[in-house]
Amino acid sequence: MLTIADRTFTSRLFGGTGKFASAQVMKDALEASGSEMVTVALRRVDLQNPEDDIMSMLNREKYLFLPNTSGARDADEAVRLARLARASGGGNWLKLEVTPDPRTLLPDPVETLQAAERLVKEDFIVLPYINADPILALRLQDVGVAAVMPLGSPIGTNQGILTLAQVEIIIEQARVPVVVDAGLGAPSHAAQAMELGADAVLVNTAIAVAADPVAMARAFALGVEAGRMAYKAGLGRRLSRAEPSSPEIGLEFLHS
Amino acid sequence: MKIICNGEELEVASGATPAELIAVLGLKAANVVAEHNGRIIKPEEYENCRLEEGAVLELIRFVGGG
């Protein structure tokens, strides 16, 4: 069982709600994923097409909403979005993301830390999306975030965990849960994160854009479960040289 | 009178409220959060918030995101 702040989660796979072909596919895929927490974004109502509404598709009893601050380019914008999310009944959980560069969508560490500090003081439960920087993770932990969410690779790229060595250090040092977020493109990537000892992963694009999002959601759930089980079972050590798995004695008859 | 709603100039009745505007758009008030001249107003305040000439209103809501 995973605990973040005051909530416990059975599933260690968190879902996103973006990029799905339809609200129904999103609902079915989230169901298949077993996720208990899902991210949502805040945007202007489209005055020409106002009826599109995901709130009505998702059961708030079943899914904890994790509003994100996507689109924020600095701490002030992130704080503004956070307050709007809370005012709109999104609760006080928040995926803090501050991405000033639309080309890379890499998070700004300075603005993220500043925003985290302000939002924790305003009683938000802050889960910051960060580059895989172990020192930043510690600094965020010190200001009171509920978890840290280092990226595997840039958002939406499906490249897997390019930040492996750094994520390993974050996991080793963190006293708050570590959720690997962004860039996980295949269930094997999710399994790898969990094998390293990550507490959970967050997946959106890889599930939403799959030819069969419902089957892919299930595949990710199995990957997360397998990785977690392997982590708990204890992986064998990595060696630089071969070590035979068959006995070395009893071969005299071949080499006489 | 004219207001600016989500960046667009809109003609609304004098003294209109966000509640009326949200109803015209066919939305549920509980699913929309508003900013009136930069100040957040909650759904329970929509009926009592009178918009003035030139008011800047933002209507925001949750959408799919990662």
Interface residues (C-beta under 8 A of the other chain):
Chain A: G16 T17 G18 K19 F20 M26 T39 V40 A41 L42 R43 R44 V45 L47 P50 E51 D52 D53 I54 M55 S56 F65 P67 N68 S70 R83 L84 A85 A87 S88 G89 G90 I155 G156 A182 L202 N204 T205
Chain B: C5 N6 G7 E8 L10 L25 G26 L27 K28 A30 N31 V32 V33 E35 I40 I41 K42 P43 E58 L59 I60 R61 F62 V63 G64 G65 G66
